Amino acid sequence: MEIGIVGLPNVGKSTIFNILTKSKAVVADYPFSTIEPNIGIVPVSDERLDLLHNVYKPKKDTPTYATIKFFDIAGLVKGASRGEGLGNQFLSHIKQVDAIAHIVRVFKDENVSHVTGKVNPLSDIEIVNTELILSDMETLNKHLEKIEKFVKQKDKDSEKKYQVLLKVKDALERGKLINELTLPDDEFDKIKDFNFLTAKPILYVFNVGEDDVLEFESKNKNLIEYINKIKSQYVIISAKIESDLMDLSHEEREQYIKESGINCLGFDNFIKKSYELLNLITFFTVNENECRAWPISRGTTAIEAAGKIHSDMERGFIKAEVMSFEDFKKYGSENAVREAGKLRQEGKNYIVKDGDILYIKFNVTT
């Protein structure tokens, strides 16, 4: 699953990408220092997996966490939908990802220029969203012209798709993102292939100054109201603080947190919210060799989850032995869960729950 980190130039995208991925992407105080996307894979920390690893003590020293792939995409500017800045190159990169992390600059720094001349988070959000909407309008109009031909021929599937596209057009013309619409699943499925930018889930990431972490929400009520209005989510981070802390020892970091009162969980929240944004849940597998977390889409069946582990498991699926992490934590061991009657036998159509621990029984004949 892939998330694109987007925003105006000089909002801290590459700094945030470097902190997330512990990499060395170029950071500069001028626009378009990023041209081709930087790519990094980030583990999703999970205390449940840590506990399983400590109990089972497998041969592999460290647990294998679920991961997210992040793309640091070049900064967008006003007019990008008409080719300004990196224009279509920028927009094509966004089309490739599953969700968007929109970095919004709230911090003030005279040494880091702002592309519009002043820091105005709400205006910055609207610039980016407007460009995404304009790009979607262009995509929409192209498809409407093609589908109208089939509608005239009384093609039923095209007629249904056409009606959904008219709803989308109405929303875009009113300046709304497609992800604000409450389309039924069957209607949303009809526009998936068009890969609209504003249909992707968006997480707003407010990059704040060192002095604003603790009081962000009280100082920026207009931003919170806007995010609530568009039915989205946000996280608060300070790239400056986290960048400074990267070079500190664990003890020095703990001392800073104690003295400042800032818990520095912004990036943990960012990763967890990104994971949720993709509508992912986690199941676990445990054995003598490895404890591992597996990301799957909510609603995945047991046989599909088996295929995530190995295609042979899906092909030769017999059943799944399932226990919940909460039961494991409560009873303390697999044997105790079994003795309590909490280890279940499930078939291929079982819908896997977040935190399930699976043992797949399968048989493949050559």
Helices and strands as residue ranges (DSSP letters): E 2-6, H 13-21, E 38-43, H 47-56, E 67-72, G 80-82, H 87-95, E 99-105, H 121-152, H 156-173, G 178-180, H 185-191, G 192-194, G 197-199, E 202-207, H 216-219, H 221-229, E 233-237, H 239-245, H 250-260, H 266-277, E 280-286, E 291-297, H 302-309, H 311-315, E 317-324, H 325-331, H 334-339, E 344-346, E 356-362
